[in-house]
Amino acid sequence: MLASPRSYCAGVLRAIQAVEKALEQYGAPIYVRHEIVHNKYVVQTLEKKGAIFVEQTEEVPEGSIVMFSAHGVAPTVHAEAAERRLATIDATCPLVTKVHKEVVRFAKEDYDILLIGHEGHEEVIGTSGEAPDHITLVDGPDDVANVTVRDESKVVWLSQTTLSVDETMETVGALKEKFPNLLSPPSDDICYATQNRQIAVKKVAEDAQLVIVVGSKNSSNSIRMVEVALDAGAPAAHLVDFESEIDEAWLEGVTTVGLTSGASVPDVLVDGVLQWLAERGYGDVETVKTADESITFSLPKELRRDLRAETHAS
């Protein structure tokens, strides 16, 4: 049972295309701060084309081009880049940018912002950096007991875009019990693609004895899908980067396998797993479709501007 939607979301596709376009436009190397998206194969493929991934802005030689990953960065990172005279291309997912703007607006109105997310995740670091004095991180329902605010009448929750919808709503429920006047964000923070992939894997998990999620260990949305599959009743669920990581022992007594992939995973990796399964007798594939996705995002404005200028020049 092959879940649909799966694989690339619009934000990931835009970020990967931005690196490829920048390499075409300006030539190698293009420096990228953090992994452009959390997928081992994608990062290795882009490295071969001339992308150099760095952890910190100071690793980028002065005057070079640096791209910010789909997860977003804090304002301090933009300031560091300006100090080093770096030309920046911002490939932050527009849905993450929306959360950043919400933070800025609520901080201006002097709200305490409760950011539901995982400590240390790049997206959370970037979002928190927009208004560090106003943000408290809430890492799941168990964290709610420790939360304190200045004024219970001025408190709002926002969330990391790649969380499990169910766990987030459980955290929100606990926060509302503690803070009855808690304001909700003006629109849904958890991204459409994360939600769609979780709904699809739930459907697959109802009938599969084993669910395989293709994705990297540092991909938040991929890890969540394993959890969602188990919560939805799958007896077993595993995360793999490649078909070579599948343990044949997982197939013992299994008549139906569910297969899906995280939002930063190219379909070529899913095809590899499908072939591996077909060779072991699981060649009959049924697609389980729960949504149509037609959202697309245009390239980062810096690339569009330069591409336009090039077109006019020629």
Sine and cosine of phi, psi and omega as CSV:
sin_phi,cos_phi,sin_psi,cos_psi,sin_omega,cos_omega
0.00,0.00,0.91,-0.42,-0.08,-1.00
-0.98,-0.19,0.89,-0.46,-0.06,-1.00
-0.96,0.27,0.61,-0.79,0.09,-1.00
-0.60,-0.80,0.78,-0.62,0.11,0.99
-0.96,0.29,0.41,-0.91,0.11,-0.99
-0.45,-0.89,0.03,-1.00,0.09,-1.00
0.87,0.49,-0.42,-0.91,-0.22,-0.98
-0.77,0.64,0.72,-0.70,0.22,-0.98
-0.99,-0.13,0.10,-1.00,-0.06,-1.00
-0.90,0.45,-0.60,0.80,-0.03,-1.00
-0.92,0.38,-0.63,0.77,0.02,-1.00
-0.93,0.37,-0.72,0.69,0.00,-1.00
-0.85,0.52,-0.69,0.73,0.01,-1.00
-0.89,0.46,-0.68,0.73,-0.04,-1.00
-0.91,0.41,-0.69,0.73,0.00,-1.00
-0.91,0.40,-0.70,0.71,0.02,-1.00
-0.89,0.46,-0.55,0.83,0.01,-1.00
-0.90,0.44,-0.67,0.74,0.03,-1.00
-0.90,0.43,-0.71,0.71,-0.02,-1.00
-0.89,0.46,-0.69,0.72,0.00,-1.00
-0.91,0.43,-0.66,0.75,-0.01,-1.00
-0.89,0.45,-0.65,0.76,0.03,-1.00
-0.90,0.44,-0.65,0.76,0.05,-1.00
-0.90,0.44,-0.70,0.72,-0.13,-0.99
-0.95,0.31,-0.73,0.69,-0.16,-0.99
-0.93,-0.38,-0.20,0.98,-0.06,-1.00
0.99,0.14,0.28,-0.96,0.00,-1.00
-0.98,0.20,0.42,-0.91,-0.07,1.00
-1.00,0.02,0.45,-0.89,0.24,-0.97
-0.93,-0.38,0.82,-0.57,0.02,-1.00
-1.00,0.08,0.66,-0.75,0.02,-1.00
-0.81,-0.59,0.82,-0.57,-0.02,-1.00
-0.99,0.14,0.90,-0.43,-0.12,-0.99
0.94,0.35,0.20,-0.98,0.04,-1.00
-0.88,0.48,0.74,-0.68,-0.06,-1.00
-0.85,0.53,-0.66,0.75,0.19,-0.98
-0.62,-0.78,0.33,-0.94,-0.06,-1.00
-1.00,0.10,0.98,0.22,0.11,-0.99
-0.49,-0.87,0.83,-0.55,-0.08,-1.00
-0.84,0.54,-0.75,0.66,-0.07,-1.00
-0.90,0.44,-0.71,0.71,-0.02,-1.00
-0.88,0.47,-0.71,0.70,-0.01,-1.00
-0.88,0.47,-0.72,0.70,0.00,-1.00
-0.89,0.46,-0.65,0.76,0.00,-1.00
-0.89,0.46,-0.69,0.73,-0.02,-1.00
-0.95,0.32,-0.54,0.84,0.06,-1.00
-0.88,0.48,-0.65,0.76,0.00,-1.00
-0.89,0.46,-0.47,0.88,-0.02,-1.00
-1.00,0.08,-0.16,0.99,0.06,-1.00
0.87,-0.49,0.15,0.99,0.08,-1.00
-0.99,0.13,0.63,-0.78,0.07,-1.00
-0.88,-0.48,0.87,-0.50,-0.04,-1.00
-1.00,-0.08,0.77,-0.63,-0.01,-1.00
-0.81,-0.59,0.40,-0.92,0.01,-1.00
-1.00,0.04,-0.62,0.79,-0.10,-1.00
-0.84,-0.54,0.49,-0.87,-0.02,-1.00
-0.87,0.49,-0.56,0.83,-0.06,-1.00
-0.93,0.37,-0.20,0.98,0.06,-1.00
-0.98,0.22,-0.21,0.98,-0.03,-1.00
-1.00,0.03,0.82,-0.57,0.00,-1.00
-0.85,0.53,0.62,-0.79,-0.03,-1.00
-0.82,0.58,0.63,-0.77,0.06,-1.00
0.99,0.15,0.01,1.00,0.00,-1.00
-1.00,0.09,0.00,-1.00,0.07,-1.00
-0.99,-0.17,0.75,-0.66,0.07,-1.00
-0.82,-0.58,0.65,-0.76,0.06,-1.00
-0.92,-0.38,0.66,-0.75,0.07,-1.00
-1.00,-0.06,0.65,-0.76,-0.14,-0.99
-0.94,0.33,0.15,-0.99,-0.02,-1.00
-0.87,0.49,-0.34,0.94,-0.09,-1.00
-0.98,0.18,-0.24,0.97,0.03,-1.00
1.00,0.02,0.37,-0.93,0.01,-1.00
-0.73,-0.69,0.32,-0.95,0.03,-1.00
-0.98,0.22,0.37,-0.93,0.04,-1.00
-0.82,0.57,-0.52,0.86,0.00,-1.00
-0.87,0.49,-0.53,0.85,-0.01,-1.00
-0.94,0.35,-0.64,0.77,0.07,-1.00
-0.88,0.48,-0.63,0.77,0.00,-1.00
-0.91,0.41,-0.68,0.73,0.04,-1.00
-0.86,0.51,-0.68,0.74,-0.03,-1.00
-0.90,0.44,-0.65,0.76,0.01,-1.00
-0.90,0.44,-0.65,0.76,0.02,-1.00
-0.87,0.50,-0.60,0.80,-0.04,-1.00
-1.00,0.00,0.17,0.99,0.00,-1.00
0.80,0.60,0.70,0.71,0.01,-1.00
-1.00,-0.01,0.65,-0.76,0.16,-0.99
-0.99,0.13,0.82,-0.57,-0.10,-1.00
-0.95,-0.30,0.60,-0.80,0.17,-0.98
-0.84,-0.54,0.85,-0.53,-0.10,-1.00
-0.99,-0.17,0.96,-0.27,-0.02,-1.00
-0.99,-0.15,0.36,0.93,0.05,-1.00
-0.82,0.57,0.72,-0.69,0.05,-1.00
-0.85,0.52,0.74,-0.68,0.01,-1.00
-0.82,0.57,-0.46,0.89,0.01,-1.00
-0.96,0.27,-0.49,0.87,0.10,-0.99
-0.96,0.28,-0.67,0.75,0.04,-1.00
-0.83,0.55,-0.63,0.78,0.03,-1.00
-0.85,0.52,-0.67,0.74,0.02,-1.00
-0.92,0.40,-0.65,0.76,0.04,-1.00
-0.85,0.53,-0.68,0.73,-0.02,-1.00
-0.91,0.40,-0.60,0.80,0.04,-1.00
-0.89,0.46,-0.67,0.75,0.02,-1.00
-0.85,0.52,-0.75,0.66,-0.04,-1.00
-0.86,0.50,-0.69,0.72,-0.03,-1.00
-0.91,0.43,-0.74,0.68,-0.03,-1.00
-0.94,0.35,-0.53,0.85,0.04,-1.00
-0.92,0.39,-0.63,0.78,0.04,-1.00
-0.87,0.50,-0.59,0.81,0.01,-1.00
-1.00,0.08,0.15,0.99,0.07,-1.00
0.88,0.47,0.60,0.80,0.12,-0.99
-0.99,0.15,0.47,-0.88,0.30,-0.95
-0.99,0.12,0.79,-0.61,-0.05,-1.00
-0.96,-0.30,0.86,-0.51,0.05,-1.00
-0.99,-0.13,0.95,-0.30,-0.06,-1.00
-1.00,-0.08,0.92,-0.39,0.02,-1.00
-0.99,0.12,0.86,-0.52,-0.04,-1.00
0.02,-1.00,-0.01,-1.00,-0.06,-1.00
-0.98,-0.18,0.80,-0.60,-0.04,-1.00
-0.85,0.52,0.71,-0.70,0.06,-1.00
1.00,0.02,-0.20,0.98,0.03,-1.00
-0.95,0.33,0.64,-0.77,-0.09,-1.00
-0.83,0.55,-0.63,0.78,-0.01,-1.00
-0.90,0.44,-0.65,0.76,0.00,-1.00
-0.92,0.40,-0.65,0.76,0.02,-1.00
-0.88,0.47,-0.71,0.71,0.00,-1.00
-0.90,0.43,-0.71,0.70,-0.02,-1.00
-0.91,0.42,-0.71,0.71,-0.01,-1.00
-0.87,0.49,-0.55,0.83,-0.04,-1.00
-0.91,0.41,-0.27,0.96,0.03,-1.00
-0.94,0.35,-0.49,0.87,-0.02,-1.00
-0.34,-0.94,0.91,0.41,-0.12,-0.99
-0.83,0.56,-0.53,0.85,-0.05,-1.00
-0.96,0.29,-0.29,0.96,-0.06,-1.00
-0.96,-0.27,-0.15,0.99,-0.15,-0.99
-0.97,-0.25,0.71,-0.70,0.20,-0.98
-0.87,-0.49,0.78,-0.62,0.02,-1.00
-0.99,0.14,0.72,-0.69,0.06,-1.00
-0.88,-0.48,0.95,-0.30,-0.10,-0.99
-0.99,-0.12,0.95,0.31,0.06,-1.00
1.00,-0.04,0.19,-0.98,-0.10,-1.00
-0.85,0.52,-0.55,0.84,-0.05,-1.00
-0.93,0.36,-0.29,0.96,-0.06,-1.00
-1.00,0.09,-0.23,0.97,-0.16,-0.99
-0.89,0.46,-0.59,0.81,-0.04,-1.00
-0.85,0.53,-0.49,0.87,-0.07,-1.00
-1.00,0.07,-0.10,0.99,-0.15,-0.99
-0.98,0.19,0.75,-0.66,0.12,-0.99
-0.80,-0.60,0.51,-0.86,0.04,-1.00
-0.75,-0.66,0.27,-0.96,-0.01,-1.00
-0.98,0.21,-0.67,0.74,-0.10,-1.00
-0.63,-0.78,0.92,-0.39,-0.10,-1.00
-0.92,0.39,-0.22,0.98,0.02,-1.00
-1.00,0.01,-0.14,0.99,-0.01,-1.00
-0.78,-0.62,0.94,0.33,-0.02,-1.00
-0.65,-0.76,0.69,-0.72,-0.06,-1.00
-0.72,-0.69,0.52,-0.86,0.11,-0.99
-0.95,-0.31,0.59,-0.81,0.14,-0.99
-0.72,-0.69,0.19,-0.98,0.00,-1.00
-0.58,-0.81,0.40,-0.92,0.20,-0.98
-0.84,0.54,0.57,-0.82,-0.15,-0.99
-0.98,0.20,-0.26,0.97,-0.17,-0.99
-0.95,-0.31,0.34,0.94,-0.07,-1.00
-0.99,0.17,0.16,-0.99,0.17,-0.98
-0.96,0.27,0.78,-0.63,-0.02,-1.00
-0.86,0.51,-0.70,0.71,-0.07,-1.00
-0.90,0.44,-0.71,0.71,-0.02,-1.00
-0.91,0.40,-0.61,0.79,0.01,-1.00
-0.89,0.47,-0.70,0.72,-0.02,-1.00
-0.93,0.38,-0.50,0.87,0.09,-1.00
-0.91,0.41,-0.67,0.74,0.04,-1.00
-0.90,0.43,-0.69,0.72,0.02,-1.00
-0.87,0.49,-0.69,0.73,0.02,-1.00
-0.85,0.53,-0.70,0.71,0.01,-1.00
-0.91,0.41,-0.62,0.78,0.02,-1.00
-0.92,0.40,-0.62,0.79,-0.01,-1.00
-0.93,0.37,-0.54,0.84,0.07,-1.00
-0.90,0.44,-0.64,0.77,-0.05,-1.00
-0.98,0.21,-0.62,0.79,-0.02,-1.00
-0.82,-0.57,1.00,0.04,-0.09,-1.00
-0.85,0.52,-0.42,0.91,-0.01,-1.00
-1.00,-0.03,0.22,0.98,-0.03,-1.00
-0.83,0.56,0.80,-0.60,0.00,-1.00
-1.00,0.01,0.61,-0.79,0.07,-1.00
-1.00,-0.08,0.40,-0.91,0.01,-1.00
-0.89,0.45,0.42,-0.91,-0.05,-1.00
-0.89,0.45,-0.45,0.89,0.07,-1.00
-0.59,-0.80,0.18,-0.98,-0.09,-1.00
-0.93,0.38,0.81,-0.58,0.01,-1.00
-0.98,0.17,-0.60,0.80,-0.03,-1.00
-0.92,0.39,0.78,-0.62,-0.21,-0.98
-0.95,0.32,0.45,-0.89,-0.04,-1.00
-0.82,0.57,-0.63,0.78,-0.09,-1.00
-0.95,0.32,-0.65,0.76,0.06,-1.00
-0.86,0.50,-0.74,0.67,-0.01,-1.00
-0.88,0.47,-0.74,0.68,-0.04,-1.00
-0.87,0.50,-0.66,0.75,-0.01,-1.00
-0.94,0.35,-0.56,0.83,0.04,-1.00
-0.94,0.35,-0.64,0.77,0.03,-1.00
-0.89,0.45,-0.68,0.74,-0.02,-1.00
-0.91,0.42,-0.67,0.74,-0.03,-1.00
-0.94,0.34,-0.52,0.85,0.08,-1.00
-0.87,0.49,-0.70,0.71,-0.01,-1.00
-0.88,0.48,-0.71,0.70,0.00,-1.00
-0.90,0.43,-0.64,0.77,-0.07,-1.00
-0.90,0.43,-0.37,0.93,0.00,-1.00
-0.89,0.45,-0.52,0.85,-0.12,-0.99
-0.90,-0.44,-0.19,0.98,-0.08,-1.00
-1.00,-0.09,0.64,-0.77,0.09,-1.00
-1.00,0.09,-0.28,0.96,0.03,-1.00
-0.62,-0.79,0.75,-0.67,0.09,-1.00
-0.90,-0.44,0.80,-0.60,0.08,-1.00
-0.95,-0.31,0.82,-0.58,0.06,-1.00
-0.94,-0.34,0.85,-0.52,0.06,-1.00
-1.00,0.07,0.82,-0.57,-0.02,-1.00
0.13,-0.99,0.26,-0.97,-0.03,-1.00
-1.00,0.00,0.40,-0.92,-0.09,-1.00
-0.91,0.41,-0.34,0.94,0.00,-1.00
-0.98,-0.18,0.20,0.98,0.00,-1.00
-1.00,-0.06,0.94,-0.35,-0.06,-1.00
-0.85,0.52,-0.72,0.69,-0.08,-1.00
-0.93,0.38,-0.52,0.85,0.02,-1.00
-0.94,0.34,-0.69,0.72,0.03,-1.00
-0.87,0.50,-0.69,0.73,0.01,-1.00
-0.86,0.52,-0.59,0.81,-0.05,-1.00
-0.92,0.40,-0.56,0.83,0.09,-1.00
-0.89,0.46,-0.72,0.69,-0.01,-1.00
-0.89,0.46,-0.69,0.73,-0.02,-1.00
-0.89,0.45,-0.67,0.74,0.01,-1.00
-0.88,0.48,-0.70,0.72,0.01,-1.00
-0.91,0.41,-0.68,0.74,0.03,-1.00
-0.90,0.44,-0.49,0.87,-0.04,-1.00
-1.00,0.09,0.01,1.00,0.12,-0.99
0.93,-0.36,0.02,1.00,0.06,-1.00
-0.92,0.38,0.77,-0.64,0.00,-1.00
-0.90,0.44,-0.47,0.88,0.01,-1.00
-0.52,-0.86,0.58,-0.82,0.06,-1.00
-0.51,-0.86,0.68,-0.73,-0.06,-1.00
-0.69,-0.73,0.51,-0.86,0.05,-1.00
-0.97,-0.25,0.79,-0.61,0.05,-1.00
-0.72,-0.70,0.54,-0.84,0.11,-0.99
-0.99,0.15,-0.64,0.77,-0.08,-1.00
-0.65,-0.76,0.30,-0.95,-0.01,-1.00
-0.88,0.48,-0.43,0.90,-0.02,-1.00
-0.91,0.41,-0.28,0.96,-0.01,-1.00
-1.00,0.03,-0.09,1.00,0.00,-1.00
-0.97,0.25,0.73,-0.68,0.04,-1.00
-1.00,-0.05,0.85,-0.52,-0.04,-1.00
-0.85,0.52,-0.43,0.90,0.01,-1.00
-0.89,0.46,-0.43,0.90,0.02,-1.00
-0.89,0.46,-0.42,0.91,-0.10,-0.99
-0.99,0.12,-0.14,0.99,-0.05,-1.00
-0.85,0.52,0.83,-0.55,0.03,-1.00
0.96,0.29,0.14,0.99,-0.05,-1.00
-0.99,-0.11,0.83,-0.56,0.06,-1.00
-0.98,-0.17,-0.46,0.89,-0.04,-1.00
-0.77,-0.64,0.83,-0.56,0.04,-1.00
-0.95,-0.31,0.69,-0.72,0.14,-0.99
-0.99,-0.17,0.65,-0.76,-0.02,-1.00
-0.73,-0.69,0.73,-0.68,0.08,-1.00
-0.50,-0.87,-0.02,-1.00,0.02,-1.00
-0.48,-0.87,0.43,-0.90,0.01,-1.00
-0.93,0.36,0.18,-0.98,-0.11,-0.99
-0.95,0.30,-0.16,0.99,0.01,-1.00
-0.94,-0.33,0.35,0.94,-0.11,-0.99
-0.95,-0.32,0.81,-0.59,0.06,-1.00
-0.96,0.29,0.49,-0.87,-0.05,-1.00
-0.91,0.42,-0.36,0.93,0.00,-1.00
-0.87,0.50,-0.53,0.85,0.01,-1.00
-0.96,0.29,-0.58,0.81,0.06,-1.00
-0.92,0.40,-0.65,0.76,0.03,-1.00
-0.86,0.50,-0.61,0.79,0.03,-1.00
-0.88,0.47,-0.65,0.76,0.02,-1.00
-0.93,0.36,-0.67,0.75,0.02,-1.00
-0.85,0.52,-0.68,0.73,0.00,-1.00
-0.91,0.42,-0.69,0.73,0.01,-1.00
-0.86,0.52,-0.70,0.72,0.00,-1.00
-0.93,0.37,-0.65,0.76,-0.01,-1.00
-0.87,0.50,-0.63,0.78,0.00,-1.00
-0.92,0.40,-0.28,0.96,-0.01,-1.00
-0.93,-0.36,0.38,0.93,0.13,-0.99
1.00,-0.08,0.05,1.00,0.01,-1.00
-0.96,-0.29,0.87,0.50,-0.11,-0.99
-1.00,-0.06,-0.17,0.99,-0.02,-1.00
-1.00,0.01,0.95,-0.31,-0.12,-0.99
-0.95,-0.30,0.81,-0.58,0.09,-1.00
-0.92,-0.40,0.81,-0.59,0.04,-1.00
-1.00,0.05,0.77,-0.64,0.02,-1.00
-0.96,-0.30,0.97,-0.24,-0.11,-0.99
-0.97,-0.24,0.81,-0.59,-0.02,-1.00
-0.89,-0.46,-0.13,0.99,0.01,-1.00
-0.29,-0.96,0.43,-0.90,0.17,-0.99
-0.98,-0.22,0.67,-0.74,0.05,-1.00
-0.89,-0.46,0.82,-0.58,-0.01,-1.00
-0.79,-0.61,0.15,0.99,-0.05,-1.00
-0.96,0.28,0.70,-0.71,0.14,-0.99
-0.72,-0.69,0.47,-0.88,0.05,-1.00
-0.87,-0.50,0.63,-0.78,0.04,-1.00
-0.97,0.25,0.32,-0.95,-0.02,-1.00
-0.87,0.49,0.37,-0.93,0.06,-1.00
-0.79,0.61,0.57,-0.82,-0.14,-0.99
-0.86,0.52,-0.55,0.83,-0.02,-1.00
-0.89,0.46,-0.65,0.76,0.02,-1.00
-0.94,0.34,-0.66,0.75,-0.01,-1.00
-0.88,0.47,-0.66,0.75,-0.02,-1.00
-0.88,0.47,-0.75,0.67,-0.03,-1.00
-0.93,0.37,-0.59,0.81,0.03,-1.00
-0.91,0.41,-0.62,0.79,0.03,-1.00
-0.90,0.43,-0.72,0.70,-0.03,-1.00
-0.87,0.50,-0.65,0.76,0.01,-1.00
-0.91,0.42,-0.66,0.75,0.00,-1.00
-0.88,0.48,-0.70,0.71,-0.01,-1.00
-0.92,0.39,-0.62,0.79,-0.03,-1.00
-0.91,0.42,-0.58,0.81,-0.02,-1.00
-1.00,0.09,0.00,0.00,0.00,0.00
